[in-house]
Amino acid sequence: MKAAFIGLGNMGGPMAANIAKAGHNLTVWNRTAQAMEPVVATGARGATSVQDAVRDAEIIGICVSTPDVVRSIVLGDNGVLASAKRDAVIVDFSTIDPATSRSVGEECAKAGFAYLDAPVSGGVTGAAAGTLTVIIGGDEAALERAQPMLQAVGKKIVHVGPSGAGSTIKLINQLLVGVNLAAVSEAFILGQRAGVDPQTLFDVLSTSAADSAVLRRALPDFILKRHFEPGFAIQLLCKDLDLALSVGRESHTALPLTAIARQLYEDARALNLAEKDITAAIKALEHRYGVEVG
């Protein structure tokens, strides 16, 4: 398989490395060239531009941060559609809104390309291990053609419907992560102020009805260690929650809990925590109440 991968951040970098390690002929590109070095070390070729990366690719993976960047990479004058071979499959691993997924997919189809919205879940640990859940919207025939790339990055590959469906489900996932983490943060602030040992509180909650993957990630790996390097940055969760809220508005669905949780992450950004892991949002509550959990 001749493949290309564009966007080598915290998620895209290890995903691309796993594609190269699987033995595929991979070319990669990233806006900052330094990010290409670890992937090139696994056997990939570093490209000088998007055009250079996608020129001969049969499958093109993209993992970038915002809808606007997706549009630029795919639809721009020097982007994928202007540079790649017709009939290539574009696999968009980015977390974006379903409207953008659908519109980009339509433009790809007009130009003779297949497009899958394929956001992932599982964090940087899953990206490194190749065990991500890949949530796919789009044509099933294109999905079959993309299997070599998908199998290299994911353990669970789920086709959830037409174009845009993958992005919708990913934003619902992010909504639950954001609301759950806000509740976890609030709970441990309450425990701290009420005199409960946080490790004891975690031991109880993690074996009770309040247990969750968010709880199990947040406390032992980040909050109790006072380690807040991403991971998944607060600024990216803010973007995802904004996209979820926009889907709510478009579907005439009120999302009051999401809006409240979103404010916590905005408070954390105001404390210059935007580039820290999402678990650092607890610092906004610690700042408000004059305590530190741990």
N, C-alpha and C positions, 0 to 999 in steps of 0.2 A: 504494500500500500504506500503510495506517495501521499504524504500528508503535510499540512502546514498548521501552525498554531500561533495565534496572535494574542498577546497579553500574558505576561509572565510574572504576575504579582504573587501574593501569598498563596492563592489557589492555583492560578494558571501555571506557575512555575513547576510545582511538583506534578501537576497533571501532565504537562508536556514531557517532563522527564520520564514519567511512566510509559508514555507512548513510545519514546525513543528506546527505553529499556526493553520494551516488548518486541523490538527488532524492526520497527517500521522506519521507512525512509522519511525522516521528519526534518522540515525546515521551520525555524522559529523567528519571530520578530517581536521586539518590544520597543516602546518609545525611548526608554533609557537602556542603552546597549549593555550596561553592566549586568542587568537582570538576565541576559541571555547566557552568561558564562557558565552557571551551574548546569544548564540544560545542554549546552554544547558539550560539556564534559561527559555527558551520558551518551553521546553519539549523534546528537542533532547537528544540523548546519545552521549557523547564524546568518540571517538575511540582512541586507542593507536597507530594505524598505518593505512595505506591504506588497508592492508589486513583485519584488524579488522573491518574497516568501511564498506567494500563492500561484506563481506562474504555471507550474506543472502539477499542482496538487489535485488529487481526486477527492480528498476530504479535507475541509478547512475548519479547524476549531478556533473559537473566539472566546476569550474570557476577559472582559473589560468592565469598567465600573459603572457606567451610566448609559441610559438610552441614547443620548446624543453621541457618545463615543461609538456605540454600535452603528448608528446611522452613518457616521463619518467613515468608519472602517469598511463597511459593506457598500454604501451607496456613494461615497465621495468620488471626486474626479480621479483620484489615484487609488481608489479602493478595490475591494475584492471583485465586484462585478465588472469593473473596467479592466481588470488585469488577469483574472483566472480563466481557465478553460471552461467553456460551456458544459453543463451537465455535472459540474462538481457539486458536492453536498456540503453545505455550510451548517456547522453545528455550533449554535450560539449558547455557550455555557453561562453567559452573563445573567445576572438578576436584573431584569428590566420589567416594564409594564407590558401587559398583554396587547394593548393597542399598538405599541411599537413593534412587538413581535409579529403581529398580523400584518402591519403595513410593510415592514421589511420583507416578510415572507412573500407578500404579493408582488413587490418589486423584483424579488429574486426570481419568482416564477415567470414574470414577463420577460426576463432576460435569459431564461433557460437554465436557471439554477434551482436546486432544491434547498430549502431552509428548514431547520428544526430549531425550535426554542427548547433548550435542554439545560435549564438551571440545575445546580447540584446542591446537595445537602450532605453534611458530614464534617465540615470544617477542615482546617489545615491538616489535622491528623488523618482524616479520611482521604484527603487529597494525596498526602505523602504515601499512604498505604495502598492506594488504589482501590479503596472500599467505599467510594461515594455512592449515594443514591442519586441517580440521574432521572430527572422528571421531564418527560419529552412530550411536546406538542408538535404535530405535523404529520406528514404523509408516511404511512407504514412502509412503503417501498423505499423511501429515502432512509428511514430508520434501519432497514435491513442493510443497506449499503454502508451505513455509518458504523455498523457493529464493530469492526476492527478497532476503531478509535474508542468507542464507548466501552468495550470490554477491557481496554487498557486502563481506564480511569475509574470504572465503577463496578461495584459488586451487585447492586440492585438497579436494573434499568427498567423503567416503567413508562409505557406509552399511555398517556392520560387523555388523549383526544386530539382535536384539530389544532392548527396553529394558534398560539396564544394560551392554550390550556396549561402547558407546562409553566409558563410565567405566572399565571393566575394562582396555581397551587403553591408555587414557591413563595409568592407574597403572602399567602395565607399562613404558610409555615413561619415566615418571618414575623408576622403579626403575633403568632402564638409565642415565639421566642421572646419578642420584645415585652409582651404583657407578662409572661411568666417570670422573666428576669426582674422586671420591676417589682413584682410581688415578692420574689425571693429577697430582693434587696430590702424592701420594707419590713419583711418578717424578721430579718436578722438585725436590723436597726432596733426594732421593738424588743427583740431578745436581749440585745446589748444594754439598752436603757432599763430593762426590767431585771437585769442581773443574772441572765442565763448565759452559761458558758457556750460560745458559738460552736465549738467542736461537739459538745453534747447535744446541742440543738440539731446540728447536721446529722449526727448519728441516729437520732430519733426520726427526723423527717425523712431521711433517705430510706427508711424501712417502714414507712407509713403511707397512708393514702395521699400524702402531700409530695411524695417522691416524683422526680422528673429528671429527664436528661439534662435540662438546664441547671437544676439544682446540683446534680452530681458533677457537672463541669465547673460551675461557678465557685463553689466553696473550696474543695480541696486543691484545685489547680491554680486558683487565682486569689480569691478574697482572703482566705486564711493564710496564704503565703505572702500576701501583699505584693503580688506579682501581676502586673497589668499590661504587659507587652502583648500586642495582638499576635496570633489570634484573628479575631474579627473586630474591626475598628468601629468605634461609636459613630463616626461620621458615615460609615456605610450602612449601619442599621438605621440611622436617621433617614437616609435616602430610601431605604426599603420600606420603612413605615410611611413615609410620604407617598410612595407609590401605592401602597396598600390603601391609604386613605383616599387617594384619587380614584382607585377602583371602586371604593365604597361610594364615593360621590356619583360616579358614572352609573352605578347600579342602584342608586337611591337607597343605599344601605348605611344607616348610622353605625359608626364604630367608636362609641364613646370611650371604651377601655383602651383602645389603641391610641386615641388622642391623648388621654391622660398619661399613658406610658411614654408616649413620644415627648411629652414635656420634661420628663425626668432626664432623658438623653440630651435634650436641649440644655437643661440646667448643667449637665456634665460638660457639654461643649463650652459653655460660658466659663467653666473653670479650666479651660485649655486642655481638656481631656479627649478632644475629638479623635486623635490618632491612637489613643489607648484602647485596650480591649473593652468590649461592651460591659464586662463585669465591673469596670471602673466606674460605672454609673452609680454604684453604691457610695462613692465618694461625695456625690452631690448631696445625698441624705446625711452622710457623716458630717459634712460641712454645715448643713442646716441645723443639726442637733448637737454638734459639738462632741461627737463620740467617734471611736474607731473600732470597727469589728475585728476582733482577733486578740 
